[in-house]
């Protein structure tokens, strides 16, 4: 396997794991980047730009990162809070009066970030066009009766997170979330990621699609727990309804979908862009830092833990970020970040100074703990072990 890029001395195991992702774990095209204490120590890419093509992955190839977008998007309300423009303990209706309808008057801003708002699904799913139009999604979640009392439990807001955060940010700032990310985070950092892909960047982005991992001879097939399998199989379950809040499922290779500012699922990034973003949340990168220490604490302090009403496994969330745990095994107990269903992953680990980004065009079946990403995380951990 021809892998491009570089690793600093001591990180050779990351290169080896990256190669094995292609030879043993089904990767078609992918990239991984790692920063430590604000300095890039791993920058690798290989395979094909498109999951179904032959053109090589280039140094600047980007991919859709699905729910890893949530980690980029969550930085916006946290930075608004850091700047004194948003009160995390205020009712959402303080900024968005329509949201208090049908029993959501006591839903707090922090509930949106920690998946405790009670609106992970919609009584009527949106079409892809409605999901992307900038108005229908906000109106739908504002009118939705919650599935539980906001704040009383948690369940992954797989798709509705787009409209919850997007409309909150628009009400507070007068700008769309994607525009805010571009103007206040990505451009100042010099990082390649977008929530709402500009037309002039579209040629850099590869096609994504399913990619099955090869099954080794004699390998044991791991099956989900019966309750999890049943939830995904039942069209009426909250799980299926949450992931099906857009129906039919959008074409992730459609330029219109990629241009939509969907904070839950449609972000586009390079591995380098993800890693650089997370590096700037925990320290300086070329003189720029995003999160003050108090904001880092907000990101990684547990807000939600235990049985997830949507994912049907135990999950842990801080304010906008998944935390280390069985459903999302990051680098260490203090890590915070977000995976994307099917493969991508970005996170920061303040204790070690590590920031990590992995993107792929081959989408596998895992929801949170992709074996390719985790092999790379293990290799990073080994590199840090004396």
N, C-alpha and C positions, 0 to 999 in steps of 0.2 A: 504494500500500500504506500503510495507516494504522498507523504505528509509535508506540507509547507509550513514555514514559520520557525520559531525559535523557543527554546526554554533556557532559563538560567541554570548554571551548575546547581545540582541538588534536586532539580525538578524533572529529571529524566524519566522517573516513573510515570509522570503525567503523560509524556509523549507515548510511552509504552502502552498505557491504558487507552489512549486515544486511538492508536493503531489497532488495538484489540477490539475496539468498538466497531471497526469496519470488518475485521476478519472473523469475529466471534459473536457480535451482538447486533448485527443487521444495519449498521449505519450506512447510508448512501452518500450523504454530503453533510458536513458538520464543521463547527469551529468551537474552540474553547480558549478562554483567556482568563488569566489570574493576575491580580495585583496583590502585592504585599507592602503594607505601609506606604501606599500611594505610588508605588513603582511597579510597572508591568514586569512580571517574571515568567509568564507563559503566554504565548500567542501562536496558536496552531490552527490550521485548517486543512481540509482535504476532501476528496471525493468529488461529486458533481454538484453543480449549482442547483439543478432541478432534480427532484426525486425520480422523474421519469425521462431524464435526458442524459446527454453525453458531455455537454460543456463543463469544463472544470470549475470548481469553486474558486473564486478569485479572492484576493486579499481584502476586498471591500464588500463581499457578498453578504447580504442581510436576508433574514427570514422572518415570517410571522412567528410570534412566540406565545400565542394563545394566552393562558392565564398568567404567565410571567409578566404580562402587561400590568397586572394589578399592582405589582411592586413599584413600577415606575409611576403609576397613577396615584398611589397612596402618598407619595412624597408631596403632592400638591397641597392637600389639606394640612399635612403636618408642617409644611413650610409656611402656609398661611397662618397657622397657629403660632409658629415660631416668630412671625413678624407682627403678631398682635392683631391680625385681621379676622381670625376665626376662633370662637370659643368651643372647644371640644365637648364641654359639658352643657352647652346650650341646646334647647330643643331644635331639631332640624327646621321646624316651622318658623323659628326666629328669622331665618334667612329665606325660607321657601314656604310661605304661608299655606299653599295648597296641600302640602304634604301631611298636614295634620288630619286630613279626612279619614273617616272610618276607623277611628281608634288609634291613630298614630301620633296623637298630640304630645305624648310623652317620649317619643323616640328622640334620642340624643344624637348629636353628630358622632360621638364616639361609637354609638351602636352601628352606624353605617360602616365604619372602618373595621369593626370587629365581627361583622357578619351576625349581628344581633338585632337587626332592624325588623325581622319578621316578614320580609317580603322577598323571598328567594325565587318566587314563581309568580306567574300572572294568570288570572282567570281566563284571559284570552291571549294566547301567544301573539307576538308581533311578527309580521312578515319581515324578510330581510330588508326591504325598502323602508318600512316603518322603523325598524331598529336603527337604521342609519340616518334618518332624516333630521335628527337633532331636536325633535319635538314630541313625537309619539311615545317614545320610551319614558320620558319624564312625566308626561301626562298619565301614562299607565301605572307607574309605580306610585304616583301621588294619589291616585284613586283607589289603589288596591287595598282591600281589607287584609290586615296582617294574618299570617298563619299561626302566630303566637304573639303574646304580649311583648312588644319591643323591649329588649333588655333582659327578658326572663330566660333566654336560652340562646343557642347559636346554631346556625346552619348555613352552609356555604352558599353565598349569593353568586352563583356561577356566571349568570348573564346579567341579572338586574343591577349588579355592581356598576355596570357601564353608566346607567341612567341615574342611579343614586348619586355617585360621585360627580358625574358630568354636570348635572343640573345644580348641585350644591356649589360647585366651583363657579359656574356661570352666574349664579345669583350673588355670590360674594364678590367676584372680581369683574364681572362684565365681559370676561373672555371665556372662550371655550377651553375645556381642559387640555385638549391637544395643542392649542395655540399657547397656553400658559407653559406647558412642558417644553415646547420648542423655544420660546422666548426667554424663559427663566431658568431652565435646567440644561437642555441639550446643547444649545448654541454656546452659552458661556463655558460649558465643560469641554466643548469640542468632541462630543460623544454622538455616535450614530445610532439614534433610536427615535422613533416617531409614533405618536398616537394620532393617526391620520396621515397617511403617506403622501407626500407631495408628488405631483406628477413627474417632476424632473428627477426624482430618485427611483422611479419604478423599475428602470432597467437593471438596477443592482439586485433586485429581490428575486429569489428563486421560487420555483413551484414546490409546494408541499403535498404530501400524500401518504397513504399507509405504507408501512415498511415492517414486515414481520422479522423478528429475530430468528436466526436459524436454530433449530433444535438439535442439540448434540445427541449422539447415540447413547441411549441409556439414561438420558436426563429425565428427571421427574417434572411433570407439568404441574405448576402451582395454580391452584384454583382459588377464586375469592371465597370468603366466608359465605355460607348460605344466605344470610340476611342481606349481605351486600349484593350478591347475584340476584336475589329476588327483587330488591329495590330497583336495580337497573333494568330488570325484565318487565316490571309492572308499569304500563303506560300511565296509570293513575297515581303512582307514587310521587312523593314530593321530590325525590331524586330525579326522576325522569322529567317532571314538570319544570324543575329548576334548570336543568341542562337544555330543556326544550322551550325555553322562553322565547326563542326565535324559531319559527316554524314556517316553512321547511328550513332545515339547517342551511346556513349560507355557504356559498362556494368561497372557500378561503383564498383561492387564486384569482377571484374576480377583482379587477381594479377598483370597482365601486366599494366593495367590502373593505379593501385595504385602505382606501381613502377615508373611510368612516372613522370618526373619533370615538371608538368603542373601548372604554377603559378596562373592560373585563377581559377582552379576548382578541383584539385586532391589532395590537402593537407590533411594530416591525423593528428588529434590532440586529446588529452584529453582536457576536460574543464579546468583542472588545468594548462595544458600547454598554452592554449590560454590566460587565466587570468594572468599567470606569465609573459608571453611575454609582454602584455600590461602594466602590473605593472612596468616592467623595462623600458618602453618607457617614463614614466613620473617621475620616481624616482628610488631609489636604492632598489634592492631585494638581500638580503644577500651580500651586498657590491658591486653589479654590476648594472650598469645603461647603457642603450642603447643610448637614445637620449639626446643630449644636449638641453638646453632650446630653442635655435634657431631652432633646428630640430623639436621639438614639435610644434613650431609656423608654420613651413612649412607644417607639417602634417594636422594642423587644420585651416589654413588660407584658406578662400574660393578662389578656382581657377575656378570652374565651378558652375553655378547655373541657375535655370530656366528649361524650357522645354528640356527634354532629348530626343534626336532623336531616341533612341532605346527603352527605357522604357516607353515613351509616358506619362510620368508624370514629375512633377518638381523634380529635384534632386540637391543635393549639394555635391561637392567633394573638398577636399583639395588635396595635392599631394599624391595620392595613397589611400586616405581614404574617406569613406563616412562621411558626417557631419550630425549633428542633423537637422532634418527637417521632413516634413510630410511623405516622402518616407522611412525614416530611423530614427524613434524616439528613440534616444539614451537617456542617462541619463540627459543631460543638454546642453545648447547652445554651450559650449566649448568642448563637447565630440567629439572623432574621433574613427573610427573603421570600421568594415565591417561585414555585414551579409552574410550568405550563403543561397541560394535559397532552401527553404524547411524547414529551421529551425535554423541552427547554427548561433551564433553571438559572436563576440569579440569586445571589445572597451575599451577605457580609458577616464576618465574624470578628467583632471588635477585639476580643482577647488576643487573637493571633495576628490581627491586621490584614487578614485575607479577604479579598473580594473576588467573586467567581462569576463567570458567565459562560453558558453553553447553549448553543442553538443548533438545530438540526432540521433537515427537510423531510426526514423519514419519521412519520408519526406512528408510534407504537401504542399499545392498548392501555398502558398504565396511566393512572390519574395523577398521582403525586410523586411516586418514588421510582423514576425511570432507571433501569439497570445501567444504561450507558452513562447517565449523569452521575449516578452513585459510584460507578467504577472510577470516574475521574475525581470525585470527592475523596474517595479512599486513597487515591494516589497522592492528592494534595496533603492529606493527613499524614501519610507516610513520609512525605518530604519534610514535614515539620517535626517529625519525631527524631530526637537526638540519637 
